[in-house]
Amino acid sequence: MARTVARLFVDTLEELGVRHVFGVVGDALNPLTDAIRSSDSVDWVGCRHEEAAAFAAGAQSQLGDALGVCMGTVGPGSVHLLNGLYDAAKSGTPVLAVAGQVPRAEIGTDYFQEVDNDLLFKDVAVFRATVTSAEQLPGLLEVAVRTAIGRRGVAVLTVPGDIGDQELPTDRPVRLSVADSATRPDDPALDEAARLVDAGGKVTLLVGRGARESRADVLALAERLAAPMVLTLKAKEGFEGDNPYQVGQTGLIGNPAAAWAMDHADTLLLLGTDFPYRDWYPEGKKVVQVDQVAEHIGRRVPVDVGLVADVGPTVRGLLSRVAAREDRKHLESAREKFTQWRHGQAKLADPGHDRGLVGKVRSAFDNRSHLVRPEALAAALDRAAADDAVFTSDTGMATVWLSRFVEMRGSRRLIGSYNLGSMANAMPQAIGAQLLDRERQVVAFCGDGGLSMLLGDLMTIRTEGLPVKLVVFDNQRLGMVKLEQEQAGLPEFGTVLDNPDFAAVAQAMGIRGIRVERAEELDDAVRLAFAEPGPVLLDVLTNPDEIAVPAKPTVQQGWGFAIAKVRENLRSTGS
């Protein structure tokens, strides 16, 4: 008996090693989900919202370096996938999305729930197609998978409701072989880059995710050039722990040492990064950039030598060409500034920080001083988490505190919506991460605004029995927006959140909920949460007035903040 379209699709997922498919059942997907039901190795993970399904699939792709798979049924179900798929696309990770469609005879008639999926997914997908006959599926599936993996993006296959249970007229196997390759610049290009570096004075490395598989080579280059290493947020994983050259991040979430290392270099060497913030690139520097993607070269900062190649082979080529530096003052100065900054940050993370004289003075003016400092919460989580934990973080202040107080030591992993900048990603990404390995610790840094958006998928955690640790930075604010407004001199407006007791909500859903309302309760609560074998939601009331000072605060930002506070105080007193 010939296989059906649905059976071939699921057999192909099995061959690819896909273990989970995320989505919401219904309509056109029914033949596919029924085929998954009878699979021995592919599990269906029913989510409460398709956006969560797409985030979870993208997380599995990033962590497993493999194809993530999600599904959305006809019309609204497919539309709901979009945000999570955009996150996968901007993260450069392969995801296959299956979108349902109305029966073929009804396409183009404005049928109930009909959406033009090929148009809908045009911007987000590197490949998209509608399956209009059973014999098309093997070929389209091959192209979709190869394109998603080869171009590291999203492929969308639209399946009309009357296709899935059709038998294949010719039952041929799907051929999916995709060989990895590594590219290296030719010798003249490497010679040119080496000449520029040797003549370029002090060197600073800006290292991104694209260099992560070449850690040893990049550290060897930093040693040879006596160069401080500034890390993008995505490069924390892989480069932060046990690295005597790294000086943390630059940018708004960064630190003064990293900004100093960039500003005081004569030459910048960009390795596997498309760091997007132009204002944080100093002017007047010689720049060498190495990236696999040609369009990344020079689009953020003017580049003197651009090398379109993999970081590892390129760095090894440079190591045999550049001269070793004897003068290490640039590196030592940057590291000293970084150590001083970290010492100051450690004081902010001390739970007893507000109990001394400064704290008493502060509490006289601040009726929130009993609340937990977010710095202290992030530091407590860093101490409690395992050295192989997976961290996810919501966009906003939760990511700021993670970037500053959680060290990616050991084999820790880190994912977030660091290119798209979506809210509500941390919890669904944690779902995908935990399903990959139920024994591995997964910790989600959730903003209260982000968690609220997809709160229903707490039930997915409960249903699947996932021991995720969800930590809510509950400042009852859209904290990053509050900071943006105040730096611009605007009074805070529209950012206050009327939150429920998230711990009680979790308890009502069958998840252990723990609530922390005072700073002195923090350490015991964190220990209790991490000792729990099942899922936990730790709801911590944090002080909304804590701010993260950027790497290079400006006078304009300072005045803006002062003006905003005056306006807020006048408003609160009715003046």
Buried (B, 14 or more C-beta within 10 A) or exposed (E): EEBBBBBBBBBBBEBBEBBBBBBBBBBBBBBBBBBBEEBEEBBBBBBBBBBBBBBBBBBBBBBBEBBBBBBBBBBEBBBBBBBBBBBBBBBBBBBBBBBBBBBBEBBEEEBEBBBEBBEBBEEBBBBBBBBBEBBBBBEBBBBBBBBBBBBBBBBBBBBBBBBBBBEBEEBEEBEBEEEEEEEBBEEEBBBBBBEBBBEBBBBBBBBBBBBBBBBEBBBBBBBBBBBBBBBBBBBBBBBBBEBEBBBBBBBBBBBBBBBBBBBBBBBBBBBBBBBEEEEBBBEEBBBBBBBBBEEBBBBBBEBBBBBBBBBBBBBBBBBEBBEEBEEEEBBEBBBEBBEEBBEEBEEBBBBEBBBEEEBEEBBEEBEBBBBBBBBBBBBBBBEBBEEBBBBBBBBBBBBBBBBBBBBBBEBBBBBBBBBBBBBBBBBBBBBBBBBBEEEBBBBBBBBBBBBBBBBEBBBBBBBBEBBBBBBBBBBBBBBBBBBBBBBEBBBBEEBEBEBBBBBEBBBEBBBBBBBBBEBEBBBEBBEEBBEBEBBBBBBBBBBBBBBBEBBBEEEEBEEBBEBBBEBBEEEEEEE
